[in-house]
Amino acid sequence: MRNIELKPRTRSDIDQQVGKLNLKALWVPDRKRILIDGDEPPLKHRWNEAHEIGHSIIPWHEIVLHGDNHRTLKPACHHAVEAEANYAAGRTLFLQDRFQRELLDSPIYLDSIKRLHKTFGNTITSTLWRAIEHMGSPALGVVHPHYLPENFAWVSPCRYFIRSPAFAAQFSTFTGLDAFTMMQSYCTWKRREPLGEAELVIDDDSGQSYIFFFESFCNTYDTLTLATYRRQHAMVVGYAGALV
């Protein structure tokens, strides 16, 4: 490994890096400080801070975070660094395995997500994301702006499309747009709180049909949807012959 000289960064260096990469938060190792974008909602500060703490406690991150993304830090490496910082943040804010134990203690609905959001003090979006990641059964989540702007990107409407490992493996061709389209059948698009619920059918990669329970609500600025596996869709076959 080649040696990299870590020079203290000036205020102008920091401002340039923040502007170039459009960062919402930044860990400055030589100053032992975490900087957070003042335009970020206060509820997101906790996650941003934990993410940057993750960078600070993983030894090799200090070296790569000083690199130039176009030369010394390839995209795959950058993604690995961010994923590790996110993992550290999640383990910290959700108290290691305690969140998973409390999540799986009872049937999982949006009310469960709201309760855990208050218990652990994290945003409801990060709580939804964490819950779906820990589900052993197929499940998905959708987060998108509640009020759609005139230039809304209907081709890619979801801010986040979250899949449990089991869903990603069995329903790999199902997209966020597919989920968003299905939601139109039951969502009332009120201003706040419950927007509707329904049992809907999703086909897996082999063509088998399964029923998922969809439920959506609005927290005034985003619509959040959770869909969990219920059962295999039963085929009903009609028979016109006489009974013997």
C-alpha positions, 0 to 999 in steps of 0.5 A: 500500500502506498503512503498517503500524506494526510494534510490538515484541511483549511476551511476553504478545502472543507467548503469545496469538498462539501459543495463538490460532493453535495454532502449533508454531513462531513467528518473532519478527522484532523479537527475531530469535528462532525459538520452537518448541513443546517438545511437538513431536518433536525430529525435527520441530524441524529442519523447523519451524526451516527453515520459520521461517527461510523467513519471515525471509528473504522480505521481505514476510512480516514485514509480513503476519505482524504482521497480524490473520488476520481482517482484514488477512490473507485465507485465500488470502494466509495459504496463500501465505505458508505455501507460500512458507515451506515452499518455502524450507524444502524448498530449504534442507533438501534442498540445492536440486536435489541431492535430486531428482538422487539420487532419480531416479538409481535406481528409486524404492521405500520403501527409496530414501526411507529411504536419502535420509531418512538422507542428508539428515537430514530426517524420513522423512515430509518425505522421502516428501513431497518425493520424490513432489512431484519424481516425473514419473510418477503416484505417491501417498503416505499417512501415517496413525496406525498404531494407530487410536483408538476415535474414528478418523475413517474418513471422512478417515483419512489424516493426509497424502495426497500426490500427484505432479503427474502423479497429481493431473492424471490421477487427480483423483477418487482420494482418500486414503480410496480409497488407505486402503481399498486398503491393507487388502487387503495390510497386516498391521498389525505393530508395525514395519517392512514391513507388506506390498506389492501391485500394485493397479489404479487407474482414471483420470478417463477410466476407463482402468485402471493398475497401481500398486505399493503398499508400506507400513511402520510407523516405530512411530507412523505407517504410511507408504505409497508407490504408484508407477505400473507399467503400464497394466492389460491387458484379458483378453477370453475367446472361446468360439468354435472356432479356425479 
